[in-house]
Amino acid sequence: MFVNCLMYFMFFFGSLSANNDFMSCTFGINELCGWKNDPGASDKWYINVGSYSWTRGYYLNKYFDGPRTPGIRSIRLISPLYNRKLESDACFCFSYNIEFRDSLRYHDKGTKIRVYQKPDYLALEEFVKSSEEVKKKYQLFEIWGDLGKMKWFNSVSTLKNFNSDFQIIIEGVTGSIRILMKIDDVALLRGSKCYAAKIAATTPAWLYLYETSTTSTTFVPSTTISTTTPTTPTTQTSKTTTTTTQRSFGVNDTLSCAFLNGDFCGWKNDLGAIDRWLSKDNYIYFDEPSWLGNSSVRLISPTYRSVLNSNGCFFFSYKMYTKSHSRSTVIRIYQKPDYVALEDLVEYSDEAKLDYIIYEILGDYWYDNISTLRKYDHKFQIIIEGIFGQDRMFMAIDDVSILQGSDCPKTTTTTTSTPTTPTTIETTDANTTTPMLATTQRQREETTTTTKTSTSTTPTINSTTTILILTTTQRQREDNNVDGVDLPTIAITLAVILVLVILVTVLTWKRSRTDSSNALWTYIMRKYGRRNNSEDTKAPGVEYSTKNAEVEISCN
């Protein structure tokens, strides 16, 4: 099997032997080239052979299908002992993949592949028992998550300088099941070959990769393979497929991205979020939360120069659909200055986050948005955050751009009836008048997806509610407004109606009691009046008596 990294050198430096030797190995039938499995690990790597459209030849793999014992399982492949002289100019190269057969667990950070450089003076048993913090000192590379089916990716890591002979350890760890890990094409390269391998290596487009340099250990985005030489995050369908060069990442990166063919243009997913944005042809999307509860996905831009926010704005297209039009589903845009750590911003309260939010939206359909950038005297990043609850939902992002000058409108608009009848909405923060929102709605022809949306081209305020977030009062007003209904007004109206009903009831009751009393008094007076009159003008009485069986009738 051809060595993936070395094949690139054939392009740059002509033919180069790919035979297995002390410095490289492509693995074969019962051939590990001096590498060996660690018997102290719970599992071990196995030699496999593939003959598919995406790969051919031998490689090592391990399929975790049900844990033997509860807890974390591990596999470790240990290299031969290398001479310390290699530390000065060598790098370690290999191909890898992680495939999750259970799609609901692709966010599992506990499933990962790591590469360590263990100096000879450190015993393997001692190294294995070391804490995670201690192991970081020896770590060259780490990647986690589901990398997809039928793909190979490459890592090129600069060696650390321990001034000691050393071994390379490739470790796979997981606490899950139905996990397939694969590695191949291990090699120690030197000098300019390391540079060539970094240029040609293929990395995932959505993850951080842990890499090292000759002077320090740093975290860099997955769209770059080192801090100096970025590479392309394209999908590799064969281990010998040629890739193209990734555009540069960082302050001088391009100011726009259409996310074509999986190219994130230096934007990256936040590993601190449970889920991630995914690529779909010419846009990115998110639609299947893996957590049954409130959570979020965050996309983080490259770092931009502070001069761009003096008269700049941020443009992007977005789509959001929820089955029940739930207000728990939100797309939110932050402008994070360089001096605020991402971890700190995520932990801020909602009130504290208001200082960095430049746009927030709830609703359906495709829209464009232009938000004026805040004035920071520091470099900054844009963060696109999707927030969701338990409702079925779909989010999509496209066409992100940092615009300047005349490309940014002076006033901002949001369409409430038709695209030709805009309503201007402006908001002000403590320092500057900031038109927070410029939304021109457009109905896009939908790309084939599993989610279908309404065909209406003129959404109303009820279907799409734009929320401008600057003050706590405004947020409270929004919270008191549900589906366009003012809750305080309803409460007051109901209270007034209740008071009126009680008042009418009391008055009716009193009137009823008064009428009844009068009727009773009249009846009594009439009764006694008739009795008195009958006593005053008594009619002649008739008396009956019997005497000696004779009847006497007398009239008085």
C-alpha positions in Angstrom: 0.0 0.0 0.0 1.3 3.4 -0.9 2.2 5.7 1.9 -0.1 8.7 1.9 2.3 11.3 3.1 5.2 9.9 1.0 3.2 10.0 -2.2 3.1 13.8 -1.9 6.8 13.8 -1.8 6.9 12.0 -5.1 5.1 14.9 -6.5 7.5 17.4 -5.0 10.8 15.6 -5.1 10.4 12.8 -7.6 10.3 9.1 -7.0 10.7 8.0 -3.4 10.6 4.4 -2.2 7.5 3.6 -0.1 8.8 0.2 1.1 8.4 -0.5 4.8 11.5 0.2 6.8 12.5 1.5 10.2 11.3 5.0 9.5 7.9 4.2 7.9 5.3 1.5 7.6 2.2 0.9 5.5 1.4 -2.4 7.3 0.9 -5.7 5.6 0.2 -9.3 6.3 1.5 -9.9 9.8 3.8 -6.9 9.2 4.0 -4.1 11.8 7.5 -2.9 11.0 8.7 -3.0 14.6 5.5 -1.4 15.9 3.6 -3.4 18.5 0.4 -3.4 20.5 0.6 -2.5 24.2 -0.5 -5.6 26.2 -1.5 -3.4 29.0 -4.3 -1.8 27.0 -7.9 -3.2 27.1 -7.9 -3.8 23.3 -5.5 -3.9 20.4 -5.1 -2.8 16.8 -5.8 -5.4 14.1 -4.4 -5.6 10.5 -7.2 -5.3 7.9 -7.2 -5.2 4.1 -9.6 -3.1 2.0 -10.4 -3.1 -1.7 -12.9 -0.3 -2.2 -13.3 2.8 -4.3 -11.9 4.9 -1.5 -9.0 2.8 -0.3 -6.9 -0.2 -1.2 -4.4 -2.2 0.7 -3.6 -2.9 4.3 -4.2 -0.8 7.4 -4.8 -1.1 11.1 -8.3 -0.8 12.6 -10.3 -1.5 15.7 -14.1 -1.8 16.0 -15.5 -1.3 19.5 -18.7 -3.3 19.6 -19.7 -3.6 23.2 -17.3 -2.9 26.2 -15.8 -5.9 27.9 -15.7 -4.0 31.1 -17.4 -0.8 32.2 -15.5 2.5 31.7 -13.0 3.8 29.1 -11.4 1.3 26.7 -8.0 2.0 25.1 -5.7 0.7 22.3 -2.1 1.7 22.0 0.4 1.1 19.2 4.0 1.6 20.2 6.8 2.4 17.7 10.4 1.2 17.7 12.9 3.3 19.7 14.1 6.2 17.6 17.4 8.2 18.0 17.2 11.6 19.7 18.9 13.2 16.7 15.6 13.1 14.9 14.1 15.6 17.3 16.0 18.4 15.7 14.2 18.4 12.3 11.8 15.5 12.1 8.0 15.2 12.1 5.6 12.3 12.5 3.1 11.6 9.8 0.1 9.2 9.7 -3.4 8.7 8.2 -6.4 8.2 10.4 -10.2 8.0 10.6 -12.9 7.6 13.3 -16.3 6.4 12.3 -19.3 6.4 14.6 -21.8 3.7 13.7 -24.2 5.3 16.1 -25.0 8.7 14.6 -26.6 10.0 17.9 -23.2 10.0 19.6 -21.1 11.9 17.0 -20.5 14.7 19.5 -18.8 12.3 22.0 -15.6 14.0 23.0 -14.5 10.9 24.9 -13.8 9.0 21.6 -10.5 10.2 20.2 -7.1 9.3 18.7 -4.0 10.7 20.3 -0.3 10.6 19.3 2.4 10.9 22.0 6.2 11.2 21.9 7.4 9.3 24.9 11.1 9.8 25.9 13.0 6.7 26.7 13.7 7.7 30.3 9.9 7.5 31.0 8.6 4.0 31.5 5.5 3.0 29.6 3.7 1.9 32.7 4.5 5.2 34.4 3.3 7.2 31.3 0.0 5.3 31.1 -0.8 6.0 34.8 0.0 9.7 34.4 -2.7 12.3 34.7 -4.2 14.0 31.6 -2.3 17.2 32.5 1.0 15.4 32.6 0.3 13.6 29.3 -0.2 16.9 27.6 3.5 17.4 27.9 4.1 14.5 25.5 1.1 14.9 23.3 1.7 15.7 19.6 -1.8 15.3 18.2 -5.4 14.7 19.2 -8.7 14.5 17.3 -12.2 13.4 18.4 -15.6 12.9 17.0 -17.2 11.2 13.9 -15.1 11.9 10.8 -17.4 10.1 8.4 -17.4 7.0 6.3 -14.9 6.2 3.5 -12.5 9.0 4.3 -8.9 9.3 5.2 -7.3 12.3 6.9 -3.6 13.1 7.6 -1.6 14.4 10.5 1.9 15.9 10.4 3.3 16.8 13.8 6.6 18.4 14.7 8.6 16.4 17.2 9.3 17.7 20.7 12.9 18.1 21.9 13.4 16.0 25.0 17.1 15.4 24.3 16.4 11.7 24.6 15.7 8.6 22.5 12.0 8.3 22.1 9.0 6.2 20.9 5.8 7.2 19.2 2.5 6.0 20.8 -0.7 6.0 18.8 -3.6 5.7 21.3 -7.3 5.3 20.7 -9.7 5.8 23.6 -13.5 5.6 23.9 -16.3 4.9 26.4 -18.8 4.3 23.7 -19.7 1.3 21.5 -20.1 0.9 17.7 -16.9 2.9 17.1 -14.5 2.1 14.2 -10.9 3.5 14.3 -8.4 3.2 11.5 -4.8 4.2 11.1 -2.2 3.8 8.3 0.9 5.1 6.7 3.0 5.9 9.8 6.3 7.7 9.0 9.0 9.8 10.4 10.0 12.5 7.9 12.8 15.1 8.0 13.5 18.6 6.9 11.7 19.8 3.7 9.7 16.7 3.5 7.8 17.7 6.6 6.9 21.0 5.0 5.7 19.2 1.8 3.6 16.8 3.9 2.0 19.7 5.8 1.1 21.4 2.5 -0.5 18.3 1.1 -2.2 16.8 4.2 -6.0 16.6 4.4 -7.7 17.5 7.6 -11.4 17.6 8.7 -13.1 20.9 8.1 -14.9 21.2 11.4 -12.6 20.3 14.3 -9.7 21.5 16.2 -6.5 19.6 15.8 -3.9 19.6 18.6 -0.5 20.2 17.0 2.9 21.2 18.1 5.8 23.4 17.0 9.5 23.2 17.8 9.2 25.9 20.4 5.8 25.5 22.0 2.6 23.5 22.1 -0.5 25.3 20.7 -4.1 24.6 19.7 -4.8 25.5 16.1 -8.0 25.1 14.0 -8.5 22.0 12.0 -8.4 23.9 8.8 -4.7 24.2 9.3 -2.2 21.5 10.0 0.3 23.8 11.7 0.5 27.4 12.9 2.5 28.4 9.9 1.4 26.3 7.0 -2.4 26.0 6.4 -3.9 23.2 4.3 -7.1 22.3 2.6 -10.0 20.8 4.6 -11.3 18.9 1.5 -12.9 15.5 1.6 -10.5 12.7 0.5 -12.1 9.8 -1.3 -8.8 7.9 -1.8 -5.7 7.8 0.3 -3.7 8.7 -2.9 -6.0 11.6 -4.0 -4.2 14.9 -4.6 -5.6 17.9 -2.6 -5.4 21.6 -3.2 -3.9 24.3 -1.0 -6.1 25.9 1.7 -6.4 29.7 1.7 -4.5 31.3 4.6 -6.0 31.4 8.0 -5.9 34.3 10.4 -5.8 38.1 10.3 -5.1 38.3 6.6 -7.7 35.6 5.7 -10.4 36.3 3.1 -13.3 38.4 4.3 -16.0 36.3 2.7 -17.1 32.6 2.4 -19.8 30.8 0.5 -19.1 27.4 2.1 -18.7 25.7 -1.3 -17.9 22.0 -1.3 -17.3 21.8 2.4 -14.8 24.7 2.5 -15.2 26.6 5.8 -12.6 29.3 4.7 -11.1 29.4 8.2 -14.3 29.4 10.1 -14.5 26.6 12.7 -16.9 24.9 15.0 -16.6 25.5 18.7 -15.6 22.3 20.5 -17.3 23.6 23.7 -20.7 23.2 22.1 -22.4 19.8 22.1 -23.2 19.8 18.4 -21.7 21.3 15.3 -22.6 23.0 12.0 -22.4 20.6 9.0 -21.6 21.2 5.3 -24.3 20.8 2.6 -23.1 21.5 -1.0 -23.0 25.4 -0.9 -24.1 26.2 2.7 -23.8 24.9 6.2 -26.7 23.7 8.4 -27.8 22.2 11.6 -31.0 20.2 12.1 -30.6 17.2 14.5 -29.8 18.1 18.1 -28.2 15.2 19.9 -29.2 16.5 23.3 -32.8 16.5 24.5 -32.8 19.9 26.0 -31.6 23.5 25.5 -28.2 23.8 23.8 -26.4 25.6 21.1 -24.0 25.3 18.1 -21.3 28.0 17.5 -19.4 28.9 14.4 -16.3 31.0 15.0 -14.6 33.2 12.3 -11.0 33.8 11.7 -9.4 36.7 13.7 -9.9 40.0 11.8 -7.9 43.3 12.2 -9.4 46.0 14.3 -9.2 48.5 11.4 -12.1 46.6 9.8 -14.6 47.7 12.4 -14.1 51.4 11.9 -16.6 51.5 9.0 -17.4 47.9 8.5 -20.3 45.6 8.8 -21.0 41.9 8.9 -23.2 40.3 6.2 -24.6 36.8 6.2 -27.6 34.8 4.9 -29.5 32.6 7.2 -32.6 30.3 7.3 -34.4 29.1 10.3 -37.4 26.8 10.5 -39.2 25.4 13.6 -42.1 23.0 13.6 -44.1 24.9 16.2 -42.5 28.4 15.6 -41.0 28.1 19.0 -39.2 31.1 20.5 -36.6 28.9 22.0 -34.9 28.6 18.6 -32.6 31.6 17.9 -29.7 32.6 15.6 -27.5 35.0 17.4 -24.4 36.9 16.1 -21.6 38.1 18.4 -18.6 40.3 17.8 -16.0 39.0 20.2 -13.0 41.2 20.8 -9.7 39.5 21.0 -9.2 40.2 24.7 -12.3 38.2 25.7 -11.8 34.5 25.8 -14.4 32.4 24.1 -14.8 30.2 27.2 -15.6 33.4 29.2 -18.1 34.7 26.7 -20.0 31.4 26.7 -20.2 31.5 30.5 -21.4 35.1 30.6 -25.0 35.9 31.8 -27.5 36.9 29.1 -27.2 40.5 30.3 -23.4 40.6 30.0 -23.6 39.1 26.5 -25.6 42.1 25.3 -22.3 44.0 25.0 -21.2 41.7 22.3 -24.5 40.8 20.5 -24.9 42.6 17.1 -27.9 40.6 15.9 -30.5 38.1 17.0 -33.4 36.6 15.1 -36.3 34.2 15.5 -38.4 32.9 12.6 -38.6 31.2 9.3 -37.6 31.7 5.6 -34.3 32.8 4.0 -33.0 36.2 4.8 -29.9 38.4 4.4 -28.6 40.5 7.3 -26.1 43.4 7.5 -25.0 44.3 11.0 -22.8 47.3 11.8 -19.6 46.2 13.6 -18.9 47.6 17.1 -15.9 49.8 17.5 -13.2 47.8 19.4 -9.5 48.8 19.4 -8.6 45.2 19.2 -8.7 42.3 16.7 -12.0 40.6 16.8 -13.9 37.5 15.7 -17.5 36.9 14.6 -19.4 34.1 16.3 -22.6 32.7 14.8 -24.6 30.9 17.5 -27.6 28.7 17.0 -29.7 28.2 20.2 -32.4 25.6 20.3 -34.8 23.8 22.7 -36.7 20.6 22.3 -38.6 21.7 19.2 -37.9 20.1 15.8 -35.9 22.7 13.9 -33.6 23.5 11.0 -30.9 26.2 10.7 -28.7 27.2 7.7 -26.0 29.8 7.2 -24.4 31.0 3.9 -22.5 33.9 2.3 -20.7 35.3 5.3 -18.8 38.5 4.6 -17.1 41.5 6.3 -18.0 44.5 4.2 -16.6 48.0 4.2 -17.6 51.6 3.5 -20.3 52.0 0.8 -21.1 48.3 0.8 -22.6 48.9 4.3 -25.9 50.9 4.3 -26.2 54.0 6.4 -29.5 52.9 7.9 -30.8 49.5 8.6 -34.1 48.0 7.5 -36.3 45.0 8.2 -39.1 44.0 6.0 -42.5 43.7 7.7 -44.9 43.4 4.8 -43.2 43.4 1.4 -39.6 43.7 0.4 -40.4 47.1 -1.1 -41.9 48.5 2.1 -39.1 48.6 4.6 -39.3 49.8 8.2 -36.2 51.4 9.7 -35.1 50.1 13.1 -32.2 51.7 14.9 -30.8 51.1 18.3 -28.1 52.8 20.4 -25.6 51.5 22.8 -23.6 53.4 25.4 -20.9 54.6 23.1 -22.2 54.9 19.6 -25.3 54.9 17.6 -25.3 51.4 16.1 -27.8 50.4 13.4 -28.0 46.8 14.7 -30.0 45.3 11.9 -30.4 45.5 8.2 -32.6 42.7 6.9 -33.8 42.4 3.4 -35.9 39.4 3.0 -35.6 37.1 0.0 -37.2 33.7 -0.6 -34.6 31.3 -1.9 -35.2 28.3 -4.0 -34.7 25.5 -1.5 -31.9 23.0 -2.0 -33.3 19.4 -1.6 -33.6 18.8 2.1 -35.7 16.7 4.4 -37.3 19.8 5.8 -39.9 21.7 3.8 -40.9 25.3 4.6 -43.7 27.6 3.7 -43.9 28.9 0.2 -45.0 32.4 1.3 -42.7 35.2 0.0 -44.0 37.9 2.3 -43.7 36.7 5.9 -45.4 38.8 8.5 -44.2 39.8 11.9 -46.0 36.8 13.4 -44.0 34.4 11.4 -40.7 36.2 11.8 -39.9 38.3 14.8 -36.8 40.4 14.8 -35.4 41.2 18.3 -33.0 44.0 18.8 -31.1 43.3 22.0 -29.4 46.3 23.7 -31.0 46.7 27.1 -32.6 44.6 29.8 -35.8 46.6 29.4 -36.1 45.6 25.7 -35.5 41.9 26.6 -38.2 42.1 29.3 -40.6 43.6 26.7 -39.9 40.7 24.4 -40.3 38.2 27.1 -43.7 39.7 27.9 -44.7 39.4 24.3 -45.8 35.9 23.1 -46.8 35.4 19.5 -47.5 39.2 19.1 -49.7 39.4 22.3 -48.9 41.9 25.1 -49.3 39.9 28.3 -49.5 42.9 30.7 -52.3 44.4 28.6 -54.2 41.1 28.7 -53.8 40.9 32.5 -55.1 44.4 33.0 -58.0 43.9 30.7 -59.0 40.7 32.5 -58.7 42.4 35.9 -61.0 45.3 34.8 -63.6 42.9 33.4 -63.5 40.9 36.7 -64.1 44.1 38.8 -67.0 45.1 36.6 -68.6 41.7 36.9 -68.2 41.7 40.7 -69.7 45.3 40.8 -72.7 44.4 38.7 -73.3 41.3 40.7 -73.3 43.2 44.0 -75.6 46.0 42.7 -78.0 43.4 41.3 -78.0 41.5 44.6 -78.6 44.7 46.6 -81.5 45.7 44.3 -83.0 42.3 44.5 -82.8 42.4 48.3 -84.5 45.8 48.4 -87.3 44.8 46.2 -87.9 41.6 48.3 -88.0 43.6 51.5 -90.4 46.1 50.1 -92.7 43.4 48.9 -92.7 41.6 52.3 -93.4 44.8 54.1 -96.3 45.6 51.8 -97.7 42.2 52.3 -97.5 42.5 56.1 -99.0 45.9 56.1 -101.9 44.8 53.9 -102.5 41.7 56.1 -102.6 43.6 59.3 -104.5 46.4 57.7 -107.3 44.0 56.7 -107.3 42.4 60.1 -107.8 45.8 61.8 -110.5 46.8 59.5 -112.4 43.6 60.1 -112.3 44.1 63.8 -113.5 47.7 63.6 -116.5 46.8 61.3 -117.4 43.3 62.5 -120.4 41.7 60.7 -123.4 40.5 62.6 -122.6 37.1 64.1 -124.8 34.0 63.9 -125.0 31.7 67.0 -126.2 28.1 66.9 -127.4 26.3 70.0 -129.4 23.2 70.8 -131.8 23.0 73.6 -134.1 20.0 74.3 -133.5 18.8 70.8 -134.8 22.0 69.5 -132.9 24.3 67.5 -132.7 27.8 68.4 -131.3 30.4 66.1 -130.7 33.8 67.4 -129.3 36.7 65.7 -127.5 39.4 67.6 
